[in-house]
Each structure stands twice: as C-alpha cells, then as structure tokens.
Amino acid sequence: MEPLRFGILSTSSIAPRFIAAVRAAKAGELVAISSRSLEKAQEKAHLWQIPAAYGDHNELLADERINIVYISPVNAQHYRWAKAALEHGKHVICEKPCTTKAEHTKVLFALAAKKGLFLMEAEKMLFLPALLEVSRRIENGDLGQIHMVEMSHSFSAAYNTWMFDASAGGGPLLSSGIYAVQLLIWLFGEIKHIRSERSANESGVEWQYILSGEMENGILFSAKNSTQAILDNTARIYGTKGWVEIPEYWKARKAVFHFPGKPEEVAEYPCEHELVYEVEHILKCFEQGRLTSPVVTEQISVAGITALEKIKEQW
C-alpha cells in the first residue's frame, strides 16, 4: 500500500481534530494545509506542525506529494472542492455533510469510481465504540423490538461566523441534523417519511428545529436541535425489553442500558480524539484496497442528505 500523504484543505475548526486523529492513528504523513489566505495557512501550519502552507486551495491540490485530501470548508463548498480534488487525482475524505444536495453526492461517487479513487464522507459517529456496542446489543435483541427513538442536540454557533449564512450552507440542520438522520439509517434502515418545524432568522436560516417521522420498519423518531436553548444532548432508543441512553451521541464515549428491575449497565469508552476510529477505518480501507467505505457507504451518504433536502423543501 502506498503511504497516505494528507493535504488538509481548510483551516476550519474541525481540522485540528482530524489532524490529531491522523497522528494518533499513525495513518500517514501530513504534508500541507491550505486556506483562503497564505497568512492564515502559515499561522495554522506552524500551530499544527504541518510542513507546507498554501494560500490557495488549488495550489494544495496541485501538490504532487499529496495523494489524499481532507475537505472541511463551509458546507456549501464541500462539493466544489471534493470534485476538484478528485479531478486532480486525489483520494478524498469529505467532512459531513458530503454535499448539500443528493445529486451532487452521487456525482462525486460516480467520479471517484471512474477515476479509481477512494471517497468517504467523514461521519465519525458511525465508528465510535459506544455506538457499535449499541448496534450490537440491538442486533442481539437485548432491548427487544425497537419502537421509538428520540434525540436532542444543542450547541453555541458563536465560533462559526458562517453558521447562519445561507450561501455558506449554514444552519444546524446540515451541520447537526445529518448526525440524527444517518444514525437512524445506519441502525434501522430507510426513512419512510419525515417532517419538521423550525424557528428561523430574517434570512431564512433555521436556528432551531424539531424533526419527526417514521422508519420503514415502523419505528417512530424525533430529533430536536437548538443553537439557543440548552438541551440534554442525548439519544434514547426504546424497546420492548429496555432502553439505552447515549449522552452526546454524535461523539459518544458511553452508552447506558436500562432494564426494568435491574441495575443500569454502563459501557464506557474514554478517548482523547474521537475521530481516531474514523481515521483507523480509512487506513484499513486502503490496506484492503477499497475505494469506498463499507460503513459510510454511498447509500448512507445519499440517503442522509436526501432526508435533509425533504425537510428543506417543507420549509
């Protein structure tokens, strides 16, 4: 296997966490980072100890030393730069949501397949040991038949100035709602129908919302998100034999199982860098010669953004 030589496209707030995960997993070499200004790129390259800095993303893509690019600018720019990276012959890890339109996600996967390149949406959640344990116990029937799921997620958007900019793909639905719908799809299959209510600012970008719907297998779900109110940041999955709560499910370190008349069972997985499991999976995919992930598949990526598109159409 050719060693992975990473280019980091964007100095976004999640970039240093991915960089730390690459180092923790010993997954390859960090070659260069790019930003829209050379000064910003050089500042972050020094801070994050990356050898080269570019003030233009195209310059990073032209660097022949780089064979894989991590894409994490604002949501609306994912498609443009993931496509450009593939056209430059680079493997691509694209931060979630992969794109803001299902049609664009399909284009990227088709292009990657045509060029024989690896493409994966960076959905860290689906590799977390706590969620793998939840999935295992659901599959084993420990919770009985699942009938209902509820999720809540809140955060301050102050650190991301673009969060309420529609042209940047802002709003918590794209940034956080993708976690909820992809968790449902990963655990339980297809979404039958989904609906929503929201509160929006003057430009029409939501600052909070509530989703509800039904899976094809009859499971009912709700998911709420707010950038204003403080929610309990927990997913709960209810079955006929018991239920499980997953604190901060999008970056879960533990799952708490509840069964009537029995002490709660806690499965804990402390971790400094939760993205390390995702990076270890990427490395394994390359070792196995895969061009797509068997976990974050094209189907999951397309289904996730399709669900969010349906919500936006309702809005």
Summary of the structure (lengths in Angstrom):
residues: 315
radius of gyration: 19.5
end to end distance: 47.0
largest distance: 62.0
contacts: 1070
relative contact order: 0.16
helix: 38%
strand: 27%
